[in-house]
Amino acid sequence: MPVPVPRQRAIPAVECGQAQAAPAVGGPSKEEAPRTDDRNDHRDEAKSPTVGDDAATGDRVPHGVSAAAHTNLTLLLIEDDPTAAPIVPGLLDSAGKPIRVRTARNLTEAERLLTDDVHCILLDLALPAPGRTADDDELAVLRHVLELAPRHAVLALTASGDAERGAQAVRVGAQDYLFRDELDGRLLSRAIRYAVERKRSDTAERRLAEGKLRAQENARLERGLLPTPLLEGSPLRFAARYRPGRSRALLGGDFYDTVRTPDGTVHAMIGDVCGHGPDEAALGVELRIAWRALTLAGLCGDELLNTLQQVLEHERDDDEIFATLCTVDIAPDGRRAGLCLAGHPAPLIARPDRPARLLPYDNNGPALGLLPGARWPRMQVELGAQWSLMLYTDGLIEGRVGEGRERLGQEGMVEMIRRQLASGLQGEDLLRAAVNEVRELNGGELTDDVAVVLLDRVP
Protein backbone atom coordinates (compact mmCIF):
# COMPACT_ATOMS: atom_id res chain seq x y z
CA MET A 1 0.00 0.00 0.00
CA PRO A 2 1.31 3.51 -0.79
CA VAL A 3 2.50 5.45 2.23
CA PRO A 4 0.51 8.70 2.69
CA VAL A 5 2.59 11.80 2.12
CA PRO A 6 2.95 14.06 5.17
CA ARG A 7 1.16 17.27 4.34
CA GLN A 8 2.26 20.73 5.33
CA ARG A 9 -0.38 23.15 6.43
CA ALA A 10 -3.35 23.10 4.05
CA ILE A 11 -2.99 26.82 3.37
CA PRO A 12 -4.06 27.81 -0.11
CA ALA A 13 -7.81 28.07 0.22
CA VAL A 14 -7.73 29.45 3.75
CA GLU A 15 -4.93 31.98 3.81
CA CYS A 16 -5.90 33.49 0.48
CA GLY A 17 -9.42 34.15 1.65
CA GLN A 18 -10.94 31.69 -0.80
CA ALA A 19 -14.06 29.65 -0.35
CA GLN A 20 -13.86 26.19 1.14
CA ALA A 21 -11.54 23.93 -0.81
CA ALA A 22 -12.99 21.14 -2.91
CA PRO A 23 -12.69 17.57 -1.65
CA ALA A 24 -9.47 15.70 -2.21
CA VAL A 25 -10.83 12.49 -3.69
CA GLY A 26 -10.68 12.94 -7.40
CA GLY A 27 -11.65 16.62 -7.47
CA PRO A 28 -14.52 18.93 -6.63
CA SER A 29 -17.76 18.05 -4.99
CA LYS A 30 -20.84 16.95 -6.87
CA GLU A 31 -22.17 20.48 -6.93
CA GLU A 32 -18.93 21.65 -8.56
CA ALA A 33 -18.61 18.78 -11.04
CA PRO A 34 -17.71 20.00 -14.55
CA ARG A 35 -20.41 19.87 -17.19
CA THR A 36 -19.69 17.81 -20.28
CA ASP A 37 -20.43 20.58 -22.79
CA ASP A 38 -17.69 22.79 -24.23
CA ARG A 39 -19.47 26.12 -24.09
CA ASN A 40 -16.70 27.68 -22.04
CA ASP A 41 -14.00 26.46 -24.43
CA HIS A 42 -15.03 28.93 -27.14
CA ARG A 43 -14.23 32.11 -25.28
CA ASP A 44 -12.21 34.73 -27.12
CA GLU A 45 -8.61 34.16 -26.06
CA ALA A 46 -7.88 37.82 -26.71
CA LYS A 47 -10.06 38.60 -23.73
CA SER A 48 -8.42 35.98 -21.50
CA PRO A 49 -6.29 37.40 -18.70
CA THR A 50 -2.59 36.78 -18.70
CA VAL A 51 -1.02 34.51 -16.11
CA GLY A 52 1.04 35.60 -13.13
CA ASP A 53 2.11 34.18 -9.74
CA ASP A 54 0.29 34.30 -6.43
CA ALA A 55 3.09 35.15 -3.99
CA ALA A 56 1.20 33.72 -1.03
CA THR A 57 0.66 30.22 -2.42
CA GLY A 58 2.85 29.71 -5.44
CA ASP A 59 -0.27 29.27 -7.57
CA ARG A 60 -0.32 30.79 -11.03
CA VAL A 61 -3.48 32.85 -11.47
CA PRO A 62 -4.63 35.32 -14.13
CA HIS A 63 -3.65 38.98 -13.62
CA GLY A 64 -6.59 41.01 -12.46
CA VAL A 65 -8.06 38.11 -10.47
CA SER A 66 -8.04 38.86 -6.76
CA ALA A 67 -6.50 36.42 -4.32
CA ALA A 68 -9.97 35.85 -2.87
CA ALA A 69 -11.37 34.57 -6.15
CA HIS A 70 -12.21 30.89 -5.73
CA THR A 71 -11.51 28.41 -8.51
CA ASN A 72 -13.14 25.04 -8.90
CA LEU A 73 -10.01 23.19 -10.02
CA THR A 74 -6.35 23.31 -8.98
CA LEU A 75 -3.59 21.84 -11.16
CA LEU A 76 -0.14 20.86 -9.88
CA LEU A 77 2.44 21.00 -12.67
CA ILE A 78 5.63 19.01 -12.01
CA GLU A 79 8.19 20.39 -14.46
CA ASP A 80 11.91 20.91 -13.89
CA ASP A 81 12.07 23.93 -16.24
CA PRO A 82 9.39 26.45 -15.23
CA THR A 83 10.23 28.70 -18.20
CA ALA A 84 9.28 25.85 -20.54
CA ALA A 85 6.09 25.02 -18.66
CA PRO A 86 3.36 24.33 -21.23
CA ILE A 87 0.78 26.50 -19.45
CA VAL A 88 -1.01 28.91 -21.71
CA PRO A 89 -3.43 31.72 -20.84
CA GLY A 90 -7.07 30.88 -20.57
CA LEU A 91 -7.17 27.67 -18.49
CA LEU A 92 -10.81 27.64 -17.45
CA ASP A 93 -13.02 25.16 -15.67
CA SER A 94 -16.50 24.27 -16.85
CA ALA A 95 -17.99 27.25 -15.00
CA GLY A 96 -15.66 29.66 -16.76
CA LYS A 97 -13.49 30.24 -13.71
CA PRO A 98 -9.70 30.17 -14.00
CA ILE A 99 -7.91 26.96 -13.09
CA ARG A 100 -5.26 27.63 -10.46
CA VAL A 101 -1.83 26.27 -11.35
CA ARG A 102 1.02 25.42 -9.00
CA THR A 103 4.46 24.58 -10.34
CA ALA A 104 6.92 22.18 -8.72
CA ARG A 105 10.42 21.80 -10.15
CA ASN A 106 11.00 18.40 -8.54
CA LEU A 107 9.23 15.75 -6.52
CA THR A 108 10.34 17.25 -3.21
CA GLU A 109 8.56 20.49 -4.06
CA ALA A 110 5.62 18.47 -5.37
CA GLU A 111 5.19 16.78 -1.99
CA ARG A 112 5.07 20.18 -0.30
CA LEU A 113 2.54 21.61 -2.77
CA LEU A 114 0.34 18.50 -2.94
CA THR A 115 -2.30 19.74 -0.50
CA ASP A 116 -5.82 18.41 -0.35
CA ASP A 117 -7.30 21.02 -2.67
CA VAL A 118 -5.21 19.83 -5.65
CA HIS A 119 -7.40 17.98 -8.14
CA CYS A 120 -5.06 17.08 -10.97
CA ILE A 121 -1.31 16.60 -11.52
CA LEU A 122 0.39 17.33 -14.85
CA LEU A 123 3.66 15.40 -14.81
CA ASP A 124 6.58 15.72 -17.22
CA LEU A 125 7.66 12.12 -17.84
CA ALA A 126 11.19 13.33 -18.60
CA LEU A 127 11.63 14.40 -14.99
CA PRO A 128 14.18 12.17 -13.22
CA ALA A 129 12.93 10.06 -10.33
CA PRO A 130 14.82 10.22 -7.01
CA GLY A 131 17.63 7.68 -6.75
CA ARG A 132 17.23 6.40 -10.30
CA THR A 133 19.39 6.64 -13.40
CA ALA A 134 18.45 6.94 -17.02
CA ASP A 135 18.84 3.17 -17.43
CA ASP A 136 16.06 2.48 -14.96
CA ASP A 137 12.34 2.27 -15.67
CA GLU A 138 11.48 5.23 -17.90
CA LEU A 139 8.17 5.57 -16.06
CA ALA A 140 9.77 5.50 -12.60
CA VAL A 141 8.85 9.13 -11.95
CA LEU A 142 5.22 8.40 -12.80
CA ARG A 143 5.14 5.38 -10.50
CA HIS A 144 6.61 7.52 -7.74
CA VAL A 145 3.97 10.22 -8.19
CA LEU A 146 1.17 7.63 -8.23
CA GLU A 147 2.45 6.34 -4.88
CA LEU A 148 2.57 9.86 -3.48
CA ALA A 149 -0.88 10.83 -4.76
CA PRO A 150 -3.08 7.73 -5.11
CA ARG A 151 -6.29 9.78 -4.88
CA HIS A 152 -5.42 12.42 -7.47
CA ALA A 153 -5.94 12.48 -11.22
CA VAL A 154 -2.66 12.41 -13.17
CA LEU A 155 -1.94 13.63 -16.70
CA ALA A 156 1.32 12.47 -18.29
CA LEU A 157 3.22 14.95 -20.45
CA THR A 158 5.51 13.50 -23.11
CA ALA A 159 7.31 14.50 -26.26
CA SER A 160 5.34 14.80 -29.48
CA GLY A 161 5.20 11.54 -31.36
CA ASP A 162 5.97 9.41 -28.31
CA ALA A 163 2.50 7.89 -28.21
CA GLU A 164 3.74 4.49 -27.05
CA ARG A 165 5.24 5.98 -23.89
CA GLY A 166 2.04 7.93 -23.26
CA ALA A 167 -0.10 4.81 -23.70
CA GLN A 168 2.18 2.93 -21.33
CA ALA A 169 1.75 5.74 -18.79
CA VAL A 170 -2.03 5.25 -18.95
CA ARG A 171 -1.60 1.51 -18.44
CA VAL A 172 0.53 2.21 -15.37
CA GLY A 173 -2.13 4.47 -13.83
CA ALA A 174 -2.30 7.91 -15.43
CA GLN A 175 -5.73 9.11 -16.55
CA ASP A 176 -4.47 10.40 -19.91
CA TYR A 177 -1.37 11.61 -21.74
CA LEU A 178 -0.64 14.81 -23.69
CA PHE A 179 1.98 15.85 -26.22
CA ARG A 180 4.05 18.82 -25.07
CA ASP A 181 4.17 20.61 -28.45
CA GLU A 182 0.48 20.25 -29.20
CA LEU A 183 -0.99 21.86 -26.10
CA ASP A 184 -3.25 24.86 -26.15
CA GLY A 185 -5.56 26.34 -23.54
CA ARG A 186 -8.70 24.62 -24.76
CA LEU A 187 -7.08 21.17 -25.04
CA LEU A 188 -5.41 21.36 -21.64
CA SER A 189 -8.54 22.67 -19.90
CA ARG A 190 -10.59 19.85 -21.34
CA ALA A 191 -7.93 17.25 -20.49
CA ILE A 192 -7.82 18.40 -16.87
CA ARG A 193 -11.58 18.17 -16.48
CA TYR A 194 -11.65 14.79 -18.20
CA ALA A 195 -8.85 13.42 -16.01
CA VAL A 196 -10.60 14.55 -12.82
CA GLU A 197 -13.90 12.98 -13.88
CA ARG A 198 -12.22 9.77 -14.99
CA LYS A 199 -10.41 9.50 -11.65
CA ARG A 200 -13.73 9.95 -9.89
CA SER A 201 -15.28 7.26 -12.04
CA ASP A 202 -12.36 4.88 -11.45
CA THR A 203 -12.56 5.50 -7.70
CA ALA A 204 -16.30 4.85 -7.64
CA GLU A 205 -15.87 1.68 -9.72
CA ARG A 206 -13.11 0.44 -7.42
CA ARG A 207 -15.23 1.08 -4.34
CA LEU A 208 -18.14 -0.75 -5.94
CA ALA A 209 -15.91 -3.73 -6.71
CA GLU A 210 -14.55 -3.68 -3.15
CA GLY A 211 -18.11 -3.57 -1.82
CA LYS A 212 -19.07 -6.61 -3.90
CA LEU A 213 -15.98 -8.47 -2.75
CA ARG A 214 -16.76 -7.59 0.86
CA ALA A 215 -20.32 -8.84 0.41
CA GLN A 216 -18.99 -12.13 -0.96
CA GLU A 217 -16.60 -12.46 1.97
CA ASN A 218 -19.46 -11.75 4.35
CA ALA A 219 -21.55 -14.43 2.67
CA ARG A 220 -18.75 -16.97 3.07
CA LEU A 221 -18.34 -16.00 6.71
CA GLU A 222 -22.06 -16.32 7.24
CA ARG A 223 -22.10 -19.81 5.78
CA GLY A 224 -19.23 -20.71 8.10
CA LEU A 225 -20.69 -19.18 11.26
CA LEU A 226 -24.37 -19.90 10.67
CA PRO A 227 -24.59 -23.26 8.89
CA THR A 228 -27.61 -25.33 7.92
CA PRO A 229 -28.34 -27.80 10.75
CA LEU A 230 -27.95 -31.53 10.07
CA LEU A 231 -31.16 -32.84 11.67
CA GLU A 232 -32.46 -35.28 9.08
CA GLY A 233 -34.51 -37.98 10.81
CA SER A 234 -34.96 -36.01 14.03
CA PRO A 235 -38.43 -34.92 15.27
CA LEU A 236 -36.94 -31.80 16.86
CA ARG A 237 -37.75 -28.42 15.36
CA PHE A 238 -34.93 -25.95 14.85
CA ALA A 239 -34.92 -22.13 14.71
CA ALA A 240 -32.08 -19.59 14.92
CA ARG A 241 -31.60 -15.85 14.95
CA TYR A 242 -28.46 -13.77 14.49
CA ARG A 243 -28.02 -10.00 14.72
CA PRO A 244 -24.65 -8.24 14.47
CA GLY A 245 -23.91 -5.64 17.14
CA ARG A 246 -24.56 -2.01 16.09
CA SER A 247 -24.66 -1.69 12.31
CA ARG A 248 -21.55 -3.65 11.36
CA ALA A 249 -21.65 -5.31 7.95
CA LEU A 250 -19.35 -8.15 9.05
CA LEU A 251 -20.57 -10.87 11.33
CA GLY A 252 -18.87 -11.05 14.68
CA GLY A 253 -17.43 -13.86 16.74
CA ASP A 254 -20.73 -15.62 17.60
CA PHE A 255 -21.31 -19.05 16.05
CA TYR A 256 -23.59 -22.06 16.42
CA ASP A 257 -24.31 -25.50 14.95
CA THR A 258 -26.62 -28.48 15.33
CA VAL A 259 -26.09 -32.04 14.06
CA ARG A 260 -27.66 -35.48 14.52
CA THR A 261 -25.27 -38.41 14.82
CA PRO A 262 -26.10 -41.92 13.48
CA ASP A 263 -27.19 -43.15 16.93
CA GLY A 264 -30.02 -40.57 16.94
CA THR A 265 -28.43 -38.16 19.42
CA VAL A 266 -28.91 -34.47 18.57
CA HIS A 267 -25.92 -32.28 19.42
CA ALA A 268 -26.31 -28.50 19.64
CA MET A 269 -23.67 -25.86 20.28
CA ILE A 270 -23.40 -22.09 20.56
CA GLY A 271 -20.24 -20.08 21.18
CA ASP A 272 -18.71 -16.63 21.27
CA VAL A 273 -15.13 -15.58 20.49
CA CYS A 274 -14.17 -12.43 22.37
CA GLY A 275 -14.07 -9.49 19.98
CA HIS A 276 -16.08 -8.45 16.94
CA GLY A 277 -13.73 -8.17 13.97
CA PRO A 278 -13.09 -10.41 10.96
CA ASP A 279 -10.26 -12.25 12.75
CA GLU A 280 -12.63 -13.25 15.54
CA ALA A 281 -15.26 -14.26 12.99
CA ALA A 282 -12.74 -16.41 11.14
CA LEU A 283 -11.70 -18.08 14.41
CA GLY A 284 -15.35 -18.72 15.18
CA VAL A 285 -15.73 -20.45 11.81
CA GLU A 286 -12.75 -22.68 12.58
CA LEU A 287 -14.13 -23.64 15.99
CA ARG A 288 -17.58 -24.32 14.56
CA ILE A 289 -16.22 -26.58 11.82
CA ALA A 290 -13.93 -28.36 14.27
CA TRP A 291 -16.87 -28.94 16.63
CA ARG A 292 -18.97 -30.48 13.86
CA ALA A 293 -16.15 -32.76 12.70
CA LEU A 294 -15.29 -33.90 16.24
CA THR A 295 -18.94 -34.47 17.11
CA LEU A 296 -19.56 -36.57 14.01
CA ALA A 297 -16.40 -38.50 14.94
CA GLY A 298 -18.03 -39.45 18.26
CA LEU A 299 -16.46 -37.00 20.74
CA CYS A 300 -18.53 -35.14 23.32
CA GLY A 301 -18.26 -33.55 26.74
CA ASP A 302 -14.85 -32.89 28.29
CA GLU A 303 -12.94 -34.74 25.55
CA LEU A 304 -14.54 -32.61 22.86
CA LEU A 305 -13.96 -29.29 24.65
CA ASN A 306 -10.36 -30.17 25.45
CA THR A 307 -9.69 -30.76 21.74
CA LEU A 308 -11.43 -27.50 20.80
CA GLN A 309 -9.22 -25.65 23.27
CA GLN A 310 -6.18 -27.05 21.49
CA VAL A 311 -7.57 -25.81 18.17
CA LEU A 312 -8.15 -22.36 19.66
CA GLU A 313 -4.66 -22.16 21.15
CA HIS A 314 -3.05 -23.04 17.82
CA GLU A 315 -5.21 -20.74 15.66
CA ARG A 316 -5.51 -17.55 17.71
CA ASP A 317 -3.22 -14.58 17.03
CA ASP A 318 -3.09 -13.44 20.65
CA ASP A 319 -2.78 -15.47 23.85
CA GLU A 320 -5.51 -13.32 25.41
CA ILE A 321 -8.15 -14.45 22.88
CA PHE A 322 -10.68 -16.86 24.39
CA ALA A 323 -14.07 -18.32 23.51
CA THR A 324 -17.10 -19.29 25.56
CA LEU A 325 -19.09 -22.36 24.56
CA CYS A 326 -22.26 -24.22 25.45
CA THR A 327 -22.82 -27.79 24.18
CA VAL A 328 -25.90 -29.95 24.59
CA ASP A 329 -26.30 -33.58 23.53
CA ILE A 330 -29.94 -34.68 23.52
CA ALA A 331 -30.66 -38.40 23.86
CA PRO A 332 -32.45 -40.17 20.98
CA ASP A 333 -35.67 -40.36 23.03
CA GLY A 334 -35.54 -36.57 23.55
CA ARG A 335 -36.22 -36.76 27.31
CA ARG A 336 -32.76 -36.05 28.72
CA ALA A 337 -29.54 -34.34 27.73
CA GLY A 338 -25.94 -33.79 28.67
CA LEU A 339 -24.83 -30.19 29.19
CA CYS A 340 -21.31 -28.71 29.15
CA LEU A 341 -20.63 -25.03 29.79
CA ALA A 342 -17.29 -23.37 29.10
CA GLY A 343 -17.71 -19.91 30.60
CA HIS A 344 -21.02 -19.57 28.78
CA PRO A 345 -24.52 -18.62 30.05
CA ALA A 346 -26.77 -21.58 30.83
CA PRO A 347 -29.54 -22.43 28.33
CA LEU A 348 -33.18 -21.72 29.05
CA ILE A 349 -35.78 -24.49 29.09
CA ALA A 350 -39.53 -23.96 28.80
CA ARG A 351 -42.18 -26.67 29.39
CA PRO A 352 -45.95 -26.49 29.31
CA ASP A 353 -46.33 -27.51 32.98
CA ARG A 354 -43.93 -24.99 34.56
CA PRO A 355 -42.46 -21.52 33.95
CA ALA A 356 -39.37 -21.10 31.78
CA ARG A 357 -36.11 -21.35 33.75
CA LEU A 358 -32.37 -21.68 33.32
CA LEU A 359 -30.70 -25.09 33.32
CA PRO A 360 -28.21 -25.72 36.16
CA TYR A 361 -24.84 -24.00 35.74
CA ASP A 362 -23.10 -24.88 39.03
CA ASN A 363 -20.43 -26.92 37.22
CA ASN A 364 -19.67 -24.25 34.64
CA GLY A 365 -16.05 -24.69 33.44
CA PRO A 366 -13.71 -21.91 32.28
CA ALA A 367 -13.85 -20.38 28.80
CA LEU A 368 -11.71 -22.07 26.17
CA GLY A 369 -8.21 -20.68 26.00
CA LEU A 370 -7.97 -19.39 29.57
CA LEU A 371 -6.57 -22.30 31.60
CA PRO A 372 -4.28 -25.01 30.23
CA GLY A 373 -5.43 -28.47 31.29
CA ALA A 374 -8.91 -27.27 32.32
CA ARG A 375 -11.83 -29.69 32.70
CA TRP A 376 -15.46 -29.28 31.72
CA PRO A 377 -17.87 -31.53 33.62
CA ARG A 378 -20.86 -32.91 31.71
CA MET A 379 -24.11 -32.49 33.63
CA GLN A 380 -27.12 -34.73 33.05
CA VAL A 381 -30.41 -32.82 32.85
CA GLU A 382 -34.01 -34.05 32.52
CA LEU A 383 -36.01 -32.42 29.73
CA GLY A 384 -39.37 -34.21 29.80
CA ALA A 385 -41.79 -35.14 27.05
CA GLN A 386 -42.43 -31.65 25.64
CA TRP A 387 -40.04 -28.73 25.86
CA SER A 388 -38.30 -25.81 24.20
CA LEU A 389 -34.56 -25.35 24.75
CA MET A 390 -32.99 -21.96 23.98
CA LEU A 391 -29.23 -21.45 23.65
CA TYR A 392 -27.95 -17.87 23.35
CA THR A 393 -24.86 -15.68 23.49
CA ASP A 394 -24.33 -12.96 26.08
CA GLY A 395 -25.33 -10.22 23.65
CA LEU A 396 -28.94 -11.13 24.48
CA ILE A 397 -28.54 -10.40 28.19
CA GLU A 398 -25.95 -7.59 28.30
CA GLY A 399 -28.04 -4.88 26.67
CA ARG A 400 -29.06 -1.98 28.90
CA VAL A 401 -32.55 -1.39 30.20
CA GLY A 402 -33.60 2.20 29.62
CA GLU A 403 -31.26 5.16 29.99
CA GLY A 404 -29.46 3.95 33.13
CA ARG A 405 -26.58 1.52 33.49
CA GLU A 406 -28.76 -1.43 34.50
CA ARG A 407 -28.52 -4.43 32.19
CA LEU A 408 -31.23 -6.90 31.26
CA GLY A 409 -29.33 -9.87 32.71
CA GLN A 410 -30.42 -13.50 32.78
CA GLU A 411 -33.30 -12.88 35.16
CA GLY A 412 -34.71 -10.14 32.95
CA MET A 413 -34.30 -12.36 29.90
CA VAL A 414 -36.15 -15.25 31.58
CA GLU A 415 -39.06 -12.96 32.51
CA MET A 416 -39.20 -11.63 28.97
CA ILE A 417 -39.30 -15.14 27.45
CA ARG A 418 -41.99 -16.22 29.91
CA ARG A 419 -44.16 -13.28 28.86
CA GLN A 420 -43.65 -13.94 25.18
CA LEU A 421 -44.38 -17.64 25.53
CA ALA A 422 -47.57 -16.79 27.42
CA SER A 423 -48.64 -14.64 24.47
CA GLY A 424 -48.40 -17.68 22.18
CA LEU A 425 -45.09 -16.96 20.45
CA GLN A 426 -42.90 -19.87 19.44
CA GLY A 427 -40.17 -20.84 16.99
CA GLU A 428 -38.87 -18.09 14.70
CA ASP A 429 -41.52 -15.66 15.94
CA LEU A 430 -40.35 -16.10 19.53
CA LEU A 431 -36.70 -15.47 18.66
CA ARG A 432 -37.52 -12.46 16.50
CA ALA A 433 -39.64 -10.91 19.24
CA ALA A 434 -36.95 -11.58 21.87
CA VAL A 435 -34.13 -9.98 19.89
CA ASN A 436 -36.29 -7.00 18.90
CA GLU A 437 -37.42 -6.36 22.47
CA VAL A 438 -33.87 -6.54 23.80
CA ARG A 439 -32.84 -3.98 21.19
CA GLU A 440 -35.77 -1.69 22.09
CA LEU A 441 -34.96 -1.92 25.80
CA ASN A 442 -31.39 -0.95 24.95
CA GLY A 443 -32.63 2.14 23.15
CA GLY A 444 -31.03 1.17 19.84
CA GLU A 445 -28.56 -1.27 18.34
CA LEU A 446 -26.76 -3.53 20.79
CA THR A 447 -23.01 -3.21 21.27
CA ASP A 448 -22.49 -6.98 21.08
CA ASP A 449 -23.58 -9.59 18.56
CA VAL A 450 -26.60 -11.74 19.39
CA ALA A 451 -27.04 -15.37 18.38
CA VAL A 452 -29.96 -17.50 19.58
CA VAL A 453 -30.81 -21.16 18.82
CA LEU A 454 -34.15 -22.77 19.71
CA LEU A 455 -34.88 -26.50 19.74
CA ASP A 456 -38.45 -27.69 20.28
CA ARG A 457 -39.78 -31.16 21.04
CA VAL A 458 -43.50 -31.63 20.52
CA PRO A 459 -44.85 -35.20 20.99
N, C-alpha and C positions, 0 to 999 in steps of 0.2 A: 504494500500500500504506500502511496506517496506520502512523504512527511509534510505536514502543513508548514507553510512558510511563516516565520514570525513577522507580524505586521508592526510597522511603526504606527504612530498615532494616525487614526483615520481622519485626516485634516481637511481634504479639499472641499467637501460640501459644507462643512461647518464653519471653518475659519474665513471662507470667502463670502459668507452670508448667503449661500445658495439654499435652495429648498432641500428637503430630505433626499439623501442619495438613494438611487435605485437599488434593488436587491442585488446580491452578488451572484446568485445562481443563474448564470446564463444571460443576465441583462436586466432590463427594466421590468417593472411590475406589469400586470395584465392591463391596467389602465393606460400604461405608457407604451404598450406593444406597438411596433411600427405597422402601418397599414401596408398592404401589398401593392397598392397602386404607385405610379411613378410621377404623380402630379408635381411633387416638389423637386423633381429632377430637371424640370424644364425651365427653371428660373434663369433670368438673364445674368450670365456670369459677370457682365460689366458692372452690375449693381452689387455683386457679392463683396463683402468686406475683405480687406487683406488680413493676413494672419500675423499675429505678434505673440509675445510670451507673457504669461501671467507670472509676475515675480513671486507671488505668494506661494504658488503651487507647482510651478514648472509646467503647467498646462499651456498649450498653444491655443489661443482664442482669437477671434476676429477683432481688429481694431474697432473701437467705437462700441463694443459690447462691454457693459459694466461687469465688474467682478461678481456682482450679485445675480447676474443672469444665469438661470438654471438651464442646463442642457440635459436631454434625455439619455444620450449615449456618451461614453468616455472611451477613447482609444488609447492604448499604450503602444507606442512605436519603439521597437528595439532595433536600433540601427547605430553602427559604430561611427558613421560619418554624418553628423546632423546636417551638414551643409548639402549633402546629397539626398536628404530625406525626401521621399516621393510624396510629400503632402502638398496638395494644391489648394488654392482658395476655394471656398464654397462647399466644404464638407457639411452636409445638412442631414438631420434625421428626418423621419417621415412627417414630423410636424413642422418642418421648416426651421427648426432651431439648430444652431451650429453644434457640431460634434466637437467636444473638447479633446485635445490631443496632448499626450505627455510623451516625451522622448527620453529613452534610456540608451546610453552608449554601450552598455555592457549588461551582463546578467546580474551583477551586483547592484547596479542602479535600478534594474528592473524589479528586483525583490523589494527595494525600498519604495518604489512608486506603485507597486501592485496592491493598492488598497481595495477595499470592498466595493467601491463605486466604479471600478473599471469593468467594462463589459466585453471588450474585445482587445486582442493583442495582435499587432501586425509585426511579424518576425522576419528579419532578413536571414535567410538560410545560410548566407555566406559568413555570418558572425561565428567566430570560433567559440567552441564550448570550453568551459574551464577544465584544465588538466588533460586536454586531448590535442593530438596533433592532426595534421592534414591527412595522415594515412588512416585515421580512425573513421568510424561511421560518419558519413557526410551529413546525416540527419541527427547527429548527436546533440546539437544545440536545440533542435526542435524537441527531442525526447526530454531534454533537461527542462525546457519551459513547460511541457505538458505535465511533468512531475511537480513543478512549482505551482502551476495554476490549473489543477484538474477540473475546476468548475467554470473556467472562462473559455469563451470562443477564441480560436486562434486562426489567423490568416497567415499563410506562408508566402513570403516574397522571394521570387527567384529571378534569374536572368531570363531575358526574352529567348524563346525557343527551347528552353529547358523544361519541356512539358513532362517528361518522364520523372524528373526529380520532384516536380510539383505534385504529380499524381501519387508518387510514393509518399510524399508528406501527408496527403489526405488519408492514405491507407494507414499511416502511423497514428493519426489522430487529429490532424488539422481539419477545420471545417471547409476550407477551400484554399486555392493558391492563386496568386496574381503574378503577372509579368511586370517587372520594374519599369520597362520603357514604354509600356502601353497604358499606364495609369492616367486617369483624369478624375476630376472631382466627382462626376456623376457615377463612374464605374466604381470608385472606391467607396463612396457613400452607400451605394447599393450593396456592395460586397460586405461591408460591415454589418448592415442590417440583416442580410441573409445569413451571415455567419452566426450572429446572435440568435436568430430564430432557429437555425438548425441545431445549435447547441442546446437550446431549450427543448426542442423536439427530441434530440438524442437522450437528454437527461430524463425526460418524461417516459420515453420508451424503456430506458434502462430500469427506472423505478418500477414500471409496470411489470417488466420481466422478473425483477427481484421479488415483487409482490406475489407473482404466480408461483415462483420457486418456493417462497416462504409458505404459501398455502399448501403446496405439495408436501413440503416437509412436515407441516402441521398435520396433514392427513395421515402421513406415515406414522408420526408419533401417536396420533389418536388410535390408529389400528393397533399399535403396540401397547398402549396404556389401557385402552378400553376395548378388549377383544369380544368376539361373539362367544357366548358361553357354550360349552360342550355338555349338553344335558339330554341328549337323545336317549329315550327310554325311561326317563325319570318323570314321575307325576308332579314334581315340584314346579311352581311357576316362578319365573325370574323377571325382575325389573331393576333398572339402574338409572342413576342420574348423576351427571357431572356438570359442574359449573366452575370455570376458572375464576380465581380471585381478581377483583377489580375488573378492568376491561382488557386484560392481556389477551393477545391473539394466540400465544403459545399455551399449550397445556402445561400444568405444573408437575409437581412430583407425586401426585396421588395416582394410584393404580389399583386395579382389582381384576379378579378372574374367578371363574366357576367351571368345574369339570366333573364328569361322572366317570368313575373307574369301572373296569369290567365286572367287579364284584357287586356293583349297584350302589356303592357309597358315593355320595355327592360331596365334593370338597369345594369350599368357598373361601376366598381370601380378599382382604383389602389392606392397603398399605399406604404409607406416606413417607417420601424422602424429604428430609429437611431442606428447605429452599424452594424457589419457584422458577428457576431459569431452565434453559434447554439442557444444561448438563444434568440437572436433577431429574428432568423428564426422561432423558436417555438412560440414566441409572435406574429409574423406575421401570422402564421397559425391560431392561436386562433382568431385574429381579422378578418381574412378572413372568417372563418367559422361562427363567430358571425354575420358578415355583411350579409352573405347569409341567415342565419336563420331569422334575423330581417327583411330583405327585403321581403322574402317570407311570413312573417307574416303581411306585409302591412305597415311597417314603412319606412319613407324616410325623406330626408332633415334634419332639425335641430334636430328632435326627434330621428332619427336614429344615428346621430353623437354624440348626448349627451349620448345615451346608450353605444355606442362604447367606449366613453371616460371612462365611469364607468368600463367597462370590462378591459381596459388598466390599469387603476389605481389599480384594484384589482390583476391583473396578473403580473405586472412588478416587478422586483427585486429591482429596484432603482428608487427613486422619480424623478431622472433627465431623465429617459427614456421617449421619446415621439415618436409620429408617425404622419407623414403627410398623407393626404388622399384627393382624388378627387373622387366624385361620380357624375354620370350622370344618369338621368332617361329620357328615350326617349319615347315620346308619341306613342300610337299604330299606328297613321298615319305616324310616322317617320319624321314629318316636324318641330317639336319643341322639346325642352328638358329643364329639370331643372338641374341646375349645382350648386354643393356645393363644396367649396374648404376649406380645413383645413390645411393651411400653405403649400399647394402643388402648383406646377406650373400649369398654366392654360392649358387645352387641345388645340390642334391645329385642325382647321377645314379647309378642302380643298373642293372647289366646281368648277365645270367646267367653270363658268362664271366670276370667280375672283381669284386672287392669294391666296395661303394658308395664314392663319393668326391665331393668338391666340384668343380664346374666352375671353370675358371680365373677369377681375380678380380684379375689384375695391372693391368688397365686400368679399375678401378673409378673412376667419376667422383664428384663431390661430390653430397651430398644436394640436392634441389630447394629453392631458396629461400636458399641460403647464398652463392653467388658469382654476381653478374651476369655474363652472357656466358660461362658455363661450357660445356664440351663433354663429351659422353658417347660415347666410342668404342663401336662395335658390333663385338663379337668373334664370329667364326665358330667353332662347335664341332661336332664329329662325335658323333652319337648312336648310330649303328649300327642294326641291324635290329630288336632287341628291347631295350626299356629302360623304366625308370621315372624320371620327373623330378619332384623335390619342391622346391617353392618355399615359403618360410616367413618369418615375421617374427622379430625378435630375441627376442621373448618365449619362444620355444622353446629358446633357448640361454643366456639370462641367468639362469635359475633357479639357485638354490644347490644344492650337493651335500652333503647331511648338515647338521650343525649349524655347520660352519665357514663361512668367507667364500668358499670356492672355488666357482666357477660351472661349470656343465656345459660351456659353450663349444662351438665347432663340432666340435672333435675328439671330445669326449664324445658329442655328438649323432650323429656319423657312426658311432661304435662301437655306439651304441644301435640305430640303424637297421640296421646290418649284422646284429646279433644277432636282431632281430625278423624281418628278411627270411629269415634262416637257419631260423627256426622256422616258416616257411610263411605268415607274415602278408602281406597285400597289400590294396590299395584302402582302403576305409573302415576295415577292421579294423586295418590298419597305422597309420593316422593316429590312430585312437582309442587304440591301445596306446601310441603315442609320446607323445601329450599327457598321458595318465594317468601314465605312468612319470616324465615330467619333473615333474609335480605331486608325485608321491610322493617323488622325490628331493629336492624343495624342502621337504618336510615340511609341505605344505599348499598353499593357493591361491597362485598366482603373482602377483607384483606388477604384471606387465605383461600386456597382452592377447596371445593367441596365435592366429595364423591360419596354416593350412597348406593348400597345394594340391598335388595329386598327379595327374600325367598319365602314363598307361601306354600303351605301344605293344606289342601282341602280334601277330606275323604270323599 
